[in-house]
Amino acid sequence: MKYSIDKKIFNLNSDIKFGILIGRNLKNDVTSAEDEKRLRDAEEKMRETVQFEQLKTLQNVALYREVMNKAGINPNKFPPSVEAMFKRILKGGQLPIINALVDLCNAVSIEQIISLGAHDLSDINEDLEVRFSKNGDEFLPFGSVVYENLDEGELIFTSGNIVQTRKWVWRQSEHGKITVNSKDIFFQLVGFNDDEGSSLYKAMNDIERLVTNRFHGICSKYIVSIDNPYIEF
């Protein structure tokens, strides 16, 4: 299978880096007390270190919003999913418990302040691409059975014409939803620097450790960028 980035995407920001991990034969599970503790600790640390007024100026959040603006997406109307998640936390709310893999991915996303999507490969049948939408692209909203037709020119993450994420990092599809039975997972992280010590570098290492240690699977990692716009796996 191929994962590629339309080169026009890098006109929005040439520093965008897509961190890709492929996890195979994971043994997902219900959320343990230890899993939930990591999530709650991440939420609490965010409340202690980030003021609500700072949310839109957090480095990755600000850059996601900038890219969305350049792509013609209003981030106030369609905020990056991590911004919406962080807003809930900073208002005193807690994220719901779903399953171990989802909850620990959310913990890593909060800890590293980074966009992190996980997609079940059993639900994905065609090559994956980050591109602008075209005629025939469809999106199945989370929890829905009715597809939405997309206008042309929307920044999306898609498998063939079945859209996995609308408006870049705004909302994931029902397709590829992670369940307790998910075994083969495609992880997509979005950063702007992959140097050692960067949020992308640390989050990718965190996910790799979870795949191998917590979920007893195997993992491969890739960086997709302006200099390396596609991979095959």
N, C-alpha and C positions, 0 to 999 in steps of 0.2 A: 504494500500500500504506500502511496505517496502523500506527503504533506508539503504544501507549497504556499508561498506568499506572493501575491501579485506585486510586481515591482513598483506599481503606482502607490502602494501603501507607504513605501519609504519616502515618497515625496511629502507625506504628512509629518514625518519625523525620521530622519535617516538613522537615528540611534536606537530605534525600536529593536528589542531582542525578544524572541519567542523561545522560552525554555520548554522543551518537550521531553516528557518521560513516558516510556511505554512500560507498564507493569503487567506481567504475565502470571497467570495461575495464582492470583491473590486469594486468600481465604478471609473474605470480609465477615463481619460478625455484628452482633448487637453491640451497642456502646457500653463499655465497661465503666466502672466507677473511676478508674485511672484515666480513661479517655475523656470522660466528662470533666474531670478535674483540670486536665490540660486546657480544654476549651474555656472553662470558667476562669482559670488563672489568666489566660490571654485576654479575656474580656475585661477583667479587673485591672490588669496592668495598663490596658489602653485607657480606661477611665482615669487612672492615676497620672498618666503621662501626656495625654492629649486633651486639650480644651475643645469644646464643641466648635468654637469660632475658628479653630485652626484646621478643621477637617478638610476643607477644599484646598488648603495650601500645603497639605502633606505632599512630599515630593512626588511619589508615584501617582497619587490621586490628581494632583495638579496637571501632570503630564498626560494622564488619560483624558482629562477634560479638554486639554489643549488640542490633542489629536482629534477628539470627537468634534470639537468646534470646526476644525479645518475640514473634516469630512462632511460637514453640514448637519451634524447631529447636535441638538440642544442638550447639553449635559444637565441643565436644570430640570428639564422635562423628562429626560431619559438618563439618569445618573449612572455612572459605572456601578455595577452590582456591589463592589466592595465599599463604595461610598455609602450606598444605602444600608449595607450591613453595619458599617462603622457608626452611622448615624443612630441606628437602633440601639447599639451598645452604649453610645455616649449619652443617650437619653435615659439610660438606666435599664434598658431591656436586656433579655437574654435570648440567644439563638435557640431554636427548638432542637431537641435531640432527634436525630434521624437514623443514622447507623454509624458504625465506627469509622468507616472510611470518610464519609461526608463530614462528620464532626471533627475529625482530626485534620482534614484539609482546611476546614474553616479556621481551626486553631492556627495552622501555619500561615494562612492568609492574614489573620489578625496580627500575629507575632511579627511578620515581616512586612506588613502593610503592602500587599501585592495581590494582583488579580490572579486567581488560580481556579481553573475549571477542570473538572474530571468528567470523562465521558466513557460510557460502557461500549467497548469495541464490538460486542455481540450485536449491537443495534446499529452499527455503521458498516455500510456495504460498498461505498465508493470512496475514491480518493478525497482527502481533506484539503481545504484551501481557505485562506483568508483573502477575500477579494471584495469587489463591489457587486451587488446583486444585479441580476439580469432577468429578462422575461422567463417565467416558468419556475422561479425559485419559490419554495413554500416553507412555512414555519408552523410547527405544532406547538402552541404555548404549553407551558408546564401545567399539568393537570387537566388538559383539554383533549377533546377528540375531534375538534374542528380545525382544519388547517387555515392559515392566513396566507394570502398571496402578497408578495412584496413588490413595492415599486422598484423600478430600476435605479441603480446608483447608491444603494444603502451598503455601508460597510458591514460585512458579515463574516462569520466562520461557518463553513458549510461542507457537507459531504454530497458531492454531486449537486443536485438541486434541492436537497433536503437540508435546510438551514439548522445548524446546531446552536448558534448564538446570534441574536439580532443586535443591530446597532453596536457592533464591535464587542464591547464587554458589558453590555447592559443586561440581557436576559437569555438564559439557556432554554433549550427545547425539552419537551417530554422525551424526544428521541435521545438515547444515550444516558438516560437518568440512571444514577447509581443506586442499586438496591443491595440488600444484604447478600444476594446471590451473585452479584457482579464479580467476575474473575479476571478479565482482561481489560485494562483501563488505559485510556489515553489522557495524559495530563498536559494541559497547556497553561503556561505561566507567561505573563507579559511584564517585561522590565525594560530598562533603558541603559543598563550597564551590567555586564556579566563578570566583572573583575572579582577576585576573591575579596570577600567582605561585603559585596553588594547584596541587596535584598534578594535579587534573582538567584545569585549563587547560593546563598544560605537557604533559601526556600527549596531550591532543587535538591540540595543535600538532605534537607529535612524530609522531603517526600521520598527520596531514595531509601533513607533509613526506615521510614514507615513501611514501604513496600516490602523490604527484605526482612526487617526485624519484627514488626507488629503483624504483618499480613503474610509473611512467609512465602513471598513471591520472588520473582526475578525482575530486574529493572535495567533499562538502557536509557541513556540521556543524550540529548542533542541541543545545540543552540542554532536557531535559524535566524538569519540576519540579512542585511543588505549584501553582505559578501558571500552568504551561503543561503540562498532563498528557498531551498527545498531539501527534503530528506526522503529516503525510502526506508521502510521498516517492515 
